[in-house]
């Protein structure tokens, strides 16, 4: 009987040993929590900063691709449909999209109020010919909004003429700007990121005058 009691007392952990193990586990968990609480916020800020930098890079690439594809498409008064302001720009380009039919579309990139916050949004509308002074020019039914940037980022546009002079507006100039610059400002940190797009076509190709066209005489039928 005595021998069996000794065997049972040697099996498993005693209450004191269990309490010591729990205390050690508590110390280890406390140390891990302290270390994690120090580096986790920095880790999260780094991830957020990387995501925002990628968002800005994608937006700049999209702006450059869109604006560089602007085309010289005139209204009925032979003025190109291009309106540039400091916070918005409207232009005509070829339809973008793998499932879209070939043609032209009117693109507007501007800051709007999206769910109570300012956001840079790209919208589009099918192209149609606008009459001179047509009030519908300011009432184009844009659709398919795509958010390019949200706060804390703000975007401002600038436009250059062929002489390299920059301005914050481009209206009724009779030609397209030579280049468009877009400045992205971080409202929280006060930093600037700039990009630019050069417009490849500044005016429409001149049409030949039918009155000056002459038929080239064929060889063998030349007058003597």
C-alpha positions as CSV (number, residue, x, y, z in Angstrom):
1,X,0.0,0.0,0.0
2,X,2.8,2.4,0.9
3,X,4.5,1.7,-2.4
4,X,1.4,2.5,-4.5
5,X,1.0,5.9,-2.6
6,X,4.5,6.9,-3.5
7,X,4.0,6.1,-7.2
8,X,0.9,8.2,-7.3
9,X,2.6,11.2,-5.7
10,X,5.4,11.1,-8.3
11,X,2.9,11.3,-11.2
12,X,1.9,14.7,-12.8
13,X,2.5,18.2,-11.4
14,X,2.0,19.5,-8.0
15,X,-0.2,22.6,-7.3
16,X,3.0,24.6,-6.6
17,X,4.5,23.6,-9.9
18,X,1.4,24.5,-11.8
19,X,1.3,27.9,-10.2
20,X,4.9,28.6,-11.1
21,X,4.2,27.6,-14.7
22,X,1.2,29.9,-14.9
23,X,3.3,32.8,-13.4
24,X,6.1,32.2,-16.0
25,X,3.5,32.1,-18.8
26,X,2.0,35.4,-17.6
27,X,5.5,37.0,-17.6
28,X,6.2,35.8,-21.1
29,X,2.8,37.0,-22.4
30,X,3.3,40.4,-20.7
31,X,6.7,40.8,-22.3
32,X,5.3,39.9,-25.7
33,X,2.4,42.3,-25.3
34,X,4.8,45.1,-24.3
35,X,7.1,44.5,-27.3
36,X,4.1,44.2,-29.7
37,X,2.5,47.4,-28.5
38,X,5.7,49.2,-29.4
39,X,6.3,48.0,-32.9
40,X,2.8,47.2,-34.1
41,X,1.7,50.9,-34.6
42,X,4.8,51.7,-36.6
43,X,4.2,48.5,-38.6
44,X,0.6,49.6,-39.3
45,X,1.7,53.2,-40.2
46,X,4.3,51.7,-42.6
47,X,1.7,49.6,-44.3
48,X,-0.7,52.5,-44.7
49,X,2.0,54.7,-46.1
50,X,3.0,52.1,-48.6
51,X,-0.7,51.6,-49.7
52,X,-1.1,55.4,-50.1
53,X,2.1,55.7,-52.1
54,X,0.9,52.9,-54.4
55,X,-2.5,54.6,-54.7
56,X,-0.9,57.9,-55.7
57,X,1.4,56.2,-58.2
58,X,-1.6,54.4,-59.9
59,X,-3.5,57.7,-60.0
60,X,-0.6,59.6,-61.6
61,X,-0.2,56.9,-64.2
62,X,-3.9,57.0,-65.0
63,X,-3.9,60.8,-65.3
64,X,-0.9,60.8,-67.6
65,X,-2.4,58.1,-69.8
66,X,-5.7,59.9,-70.0
67,X,-4.4,63.4,-70.7
68,X,-1.7,62.3,-73.2
69,X,-4.5,60.7,-75.2
70,X,-6.5,64.0,-75.5
71,X,-7.5,64.6,-79.1
72,X,-8.2,67.7,-81.1
73,X,-11.9,67.4,-81.6
74,X,-13.8,70.6,-82.4
75,X,-17.3,71.8,-81.6
76,X,-19.5,73.4,-84.3
77,X,-17.5,76.7,-83.8
78,X,-14.3,74.8,-84.7
79,X,-12.9,75.3,-81.2
80,X,-11.5,72.2,-79.6
81,X,-13.5,70.7,-76.7
82,X,-10.9,71.1,-73.9
83,X,-11.7,72.9,-70.7
84,X,-9.1,73.1,-68.0
85,X,-9.4,74.5,-64.5
86,X,-7.4,74.2,-61.3
87,X,-9.5,71.5,-59.9
88,X,-11.0,69.9,-63.0
89,X,-10.3,69.1,-66.7
90,X,-12.6,68.0,-69.5
91,X,-11.4,66.7,-72.8
92,X,-12.1,64.2,-75.6
93,X,-10.2,61.0,-76.2
94,X,-10.7,57.7,-77.9
95,X,-13.0,55.3,-76.0
96,X,-11.0,53.3,-73.5
97,X,-11.9,49.7,-72.6
98,X,-11.6,46.2,-74.0
99,X,-15.4,45.8,-74.5
100,X,-16.1,49.3,-75.8
101,X,-16.9,50.2,-79.4
102,X,-14.4,52.3,-81.3
103,X,-15.2,56.0,-81.1
104,X,-14.8,59.1,-79.0
105,X,-15.8,59.9,-75.4
106,X,-15.9,63.0,-73.3
107,X,-13.8,62.6,-70.1
108,X,-14.1,64.8,-67.0
109,X,-11.6,64.5,-64.1
110,X,-12.6,66.7,-61.2
111,X,-12.9,66.8,-57.4
112,X,-16.4,66.1,-56.1
113,X,-18.0,65.5,-52.8
114,X,-18.1,61.7,-52.4
115,X,-19.9,60.5,-49.2
116,X,-19.0,63.7,-47.3
117,X,-15.3,63.8,-48.4
118,X,-13.5,65.3,-51.3
119,X,-12.3,62.8,-53.9
120,X,-10.8,63.1,-57.4
121,X,-13.2,61.2,-59.7
122,X,-13.0,60.3,-63.4
123,X,-16.3,60.2,-65.3
124,X,-17.1,59.8,-69.0
125,X,-19.9,60.4,-71.5
126,X,-20.5,59.5,-75.1
127,X,-19.2,62.2,-77.5
128,X,-21.7,64.4,-79.3
129,X,-21.3,67.6,-81.3
130,X,-21.9,70.7,-79.2
131,X,-23.2,73.9,-80.8
132,X,-21.4,77.3,-80.0
133,X,-22.7,78.6,-76.7
134,X,-24.8,75.5,-76.3
135,X,-25.9,75.4,-72.6
136,X,-25.8,71.6,-72.7
137,X,-22.0,71.8,-72.7
138,X,-22.2,72.3,-68.9
139,X,-24.9,69.7,-68.5
140,X,-23.3,66.7,-70.1
141,X,-24.6,63.5,-68.4
142,X,-21.4,61.9,-67.2
143,X,-21.5,58.4,-65.9
144,X,-19.2,55.5,-64.8
145,X,-17.5,57.4,-61.9
146,X,-14.1,56.0,-60.9
147,X,-12.4,57.4,-57.8
148,X,-8.7,58.1,-58.4
149,X,-7.7,59.7,-55.1
150,X,-9.2,60.5,-51.8
151,X,-8.3,62.7,-48.9
152,X,-5.7,63.5,-47.6
153,X,-4.6,64.0,-51.2
154,X,-5.7,67.0,-53.2
155,X,-4.9,67.5,-56.9
156,X,-4.4,70.8,-58.8
157,X,-3.9,71.1,-62.6
158,X,-1.8,73.5,-64.6
159,X,-1.5,74.0,-68.4
160,X,1.4,75.0,-70.6
161,X,1.3,76.6,-74.0
162,X,3.8,76.0,-76.8
163,X,6.1,78.6,-75.3
164,X,6.3,76.8,-72.0
165,X,4.2,79.3,-70.1
166,X,2.1,77.7,-67.3
167,X,-1.4,78.8,-66.1
168,X,-4.1,77.4,-63.9
169,X,-6.9,77.7,-66.6
170,X,-7.3,76.7,-70.2
171,X,-10.5,77.9,-71.8
172,X,-11.4,78.8,-75.4
173,X,-7.8,79.2,-76.6
174,X,-8.5,77.6,-80.0
175,X,-5.9,74.9,-79.5
176,X,-4.9,72.2,-77.0
177,X,-2.3,72.8,-74.3
178,X,1.2,71.5,-75.0
179,X,1.3,69.8,-71.6
180,X,-0.8,69.4,-68.5
181,X,0.8,69.2,-65.0
182,X,-0.9,67.7,-62.0
183,X,0.3,68.4,-58.5
184,X,-0.7,66.0,-55.7
185,X,-0.5,67.5,-52.2
186,X,-0.8,65.6,-49.0
187,X,-3.0,67.7,-46.8
188,X,-1.8,66.1,-43.6
189,X,2.0,66.0,-44.2
190,X,2.2,69.0,-46.6
191,X,4.3,67.2,-49.2
192,X,4.0,67.5,-53.0
193,X,4.2,65.0,-55.7
194,X,4.1,66.3,-59.3
195,X,3.5,64.6,-62.6
196,X,3.0,65.8,-66.2
197,X,1.5,64.6,-69.4
198,X,2.4,65.9,-72.9
199,X,-0.4,66.2,-75.3
200,X,0.7,64.7,-78.6
201,X,-1.8,66.5,-80.9
202,X,-2.2,70.3,-80.5
203,X,-4.4,71.0,-83.5
204,X,-6.3,69.3,-86.2
205,X,-4.7,68.3,-89.5
206,X,-5.5,70.9,-92.2
207,X,-8.0,69.7,-94.7
208,X,-7.0,70.1,-98.4
209,X,-8.9,72.7,-100.4
210,X,-10.8,71.0,-103.2
211,X,-10.3,74.0,-105.4
212,X,-6.6,73.6,-105.6
213,X,-6.6,69.9,-106.2
214,X,-5.6,68.9,-109.7
215,X,-5.7,65.5,-111.3
216,X,-2.2,64.3,-112.2
217,X,-2.1,63.4,-115.9
218,X,-1.4,59.8,-116.6
219,X,1.7,58.9,-118.6
220,X,0.7,58.3,-122.3
221,X,-2.1,60.9,-122.1
222,X,0.1,64.0,-121.7
223,X,-0.9,66.9,-123.9
224,X,1.4,67.6,-126.8
